C-alpha cells in the first residue's frame, strides 16, 4: 500500500507496520512518483501548492489524515469515497498554552516592557490583570476545554459558547448578548462558511471598552479592517496567532497596530504537538489496516 507522509519522522513511526510503501512529500519541490497509486496521504502542516490538482490526480486515495485540526483547505477538493480525518486533540495543549500566555502578555503589557528593556528604560506603571476577568470562549470544543483547565488557577470566570447549546454551554444565538460582559473573548471556532467574517464591526462594537480579543482559530474568522479600526481608536486590545491575509505581508497595517500582540501561527507548533501527532497517525494507520473505525472523521461540518 502506497502512503505519502510529510517527514522521515513519520516513516520511522510507521516503519514496523506491514505492507506500507512510503514516499515523503513536505509540500515543497516536485511531487513524488506514483501519485495515482497513493492510498493514504498524511499531508504537511503547510499548505500544498495546487491542492485541488494534486487531489484530482490521487485516483486511488482512500484516507486523507491531516496533521491539523482545521481541514477547510481540503474539504472543497476531496474526491468521492475518500475519508477525511483531522488531528483533533493533538494541538489542544499547545494552543491552550498559547492563549493563556497571550492573555497575560497583553494584559500585563509584557511586549511594552520588553521594548523598554531594550531601550534601557525603567517604565514603572500599573497594568491590567487576568484575575477577576470574565473569559468568553467562543467555539468550546476540545481546545476550549483544555484552555479552561489551564485557567482554573487564575481566578477567572469562564463562559462557554459553542455552535449548539448544551448543559453549561451557550449556543451561538446567545453570543451577541454575552459579548458586552466579557473582559476577554477567545476565538476557537473552525473555519467554515458560518464563521467566515463573524467577528465584524458589529461583533467588535458589542465588546466592552478595554476588552481583549484573542484569535487562535483562523484569520478568516475576523474582519481585519474592522479590527484595525477598533485598534486604532485604542478601545480594544487584541492577540492574534492567525491573520487574514496569512502570512502577513510586509507593510501590512497589522504589524504596527496599537494594542496588538502578534505571533506567526505558532500556537500548536510545539514538541508536545509533534509527539501527539505521531501517536495519532500511528493509531489511525493501525485502525485502517485492521479495517476498524477511524477517529476524527470529518463529515459535512466539524
VENURHU-V984736 format. One record per backbone hydrogen bond with DSSP energy under -0.5 kcal/mol. CO is the residue of the C=O (numbers start at 1). NH is the residue of the N-H. Records with the same first field share a line. If there is no record, write none. Layout:
CO->NH ; NH
This chain:
1->21
2->39 ; 40
3->23
4->42
5->25
7->11
8->12
9->13
10->14
11->15
12->15
14->17
17->20
20->22
21->3
23->5 ; 25
27->49
34->37
35->38
37->2
39->62 ; 63
40->4
41->43 ; 65
48->51
50->54
51->55
52->56
53->57
54->57 ; 58
55->58
57->59
58->61
62->83
63->41 ; 65
64->66 ; 85
68->87
71->74 ; 75
72->76
74->77 ; 78
75->78
79->82
83->64 ; 85
84->298
85->66
87->90 ; 91
89->92
91->95
92->96
93->97
94->98
95->99
96->100
97->101
98->102
99->103
100->104
101->105
102->106
103->107
104->108
105->110 ; 111
106->109
107->128
109->113
110->114
111->115
112->116
113->117
114->118
115->119
116->120 ; 121
117->120
121->123
122->124
130->133
133->135 ; 157
134->136 ; 183 ; 184
135->137 ; 159
136->138 ; 186
137->139 ; 161
138->188
139->141
141->145
142->146
143->147
144->148
145->149
146->150
147->151
148->152
149->152
151->154 ; 156
155->132
156->158
157->135
159->137
160->170
161->139 ; 140
162->172
163->172
166->169
169->166
170->162
171->174
172->175
174->177 ; 178
175->178 ; 179
176->180
178->181
179->182 ; 208
182->208
183->212
184->136 ; 186
185->187 ; 214
186->138 ; 188
187->216
190->192
192->196
195->198
198->200
199->223
200->204
201->205
202->206
203->206 ; 207
204->207
208->211
211->237
212->185
213->215 ; 239
214->187 ; 216
215->241 ; 242
218->221
219->222
220->197
221->199
222->224
223->227
224->228
225->229
226->230
227->231
228->232
229->233
230->233 ; 234 ; 235 ; 236
231->234
235->210
237->213
238->261
239->215
240->263
241->265
249->252
252->255
253->256
254->257
257->260
259->238
261->240
263->265
266->269
268->270
270->274
271->275
272->276
273->277
274->278
275->279
276->280
277->281
278->282
279->283
280->284
281->285
282->286
283->287
284->288
285->289
286->290
287->291 ; 292
288->291
296->86
297->299
301->299
